[in-house]
Amino acid sequence: MEFPVLETSRLKLIEIKEEHVDKIFQIFSNEEVIRYYGMEPLKQKDQASNMIKSFSKSFQEKRSMRWGIYLKESEEIVGTLGLNNLSIGQKRTEIGYELLPEYWRKGIAREAVESIIHYCFEELNLFRIAAVTFTENESSYKLLLKIGFEQEGLLRGYIYQNNKSNDTFVFSLIKPEWKRTF
């Protein structure tokens, strides 16, 4: 299966390759970006390279997909967006995304997420998309609610980061609800 490239008016969602290692390192070594990601910041560029290899391997194994969010205007990757725990047979996945801080609150995440939702429901024929956010990550869960996700509950101690287990909210969007608003 060839990696799908998706396009919106301002963005191109592209496969992350080794040539993007500097940008991936910049994103995932930024403490503000990964504060709610569930990992510690990268310290060395080879960690970013290993991450890219992992993205590629997981895509080949049809377990996940991760796009670089490429801003057409500046011709650079400003974040990533992915499908985690992808299960085509069970018709479900989880979505996750992050942007460099200078691109927050510009509608970029929403534009990228809406494009991926369309891809999931129309191209992959999935039924359910979930999202897990730290309870403190108000910007992220407000975006999900605006797009039509519903909060399902609280996962206590779900993500271990910064030497502690953190509570998270779980959200979902199912295809019939999306079709009503689409």
Order of alpha helices (4+ residues) and beta strands (2+ residues): beta-beta-alpha-alpha-alpha-beta-beta-beta-alpha-beta-alpha-beta-beta-alpha
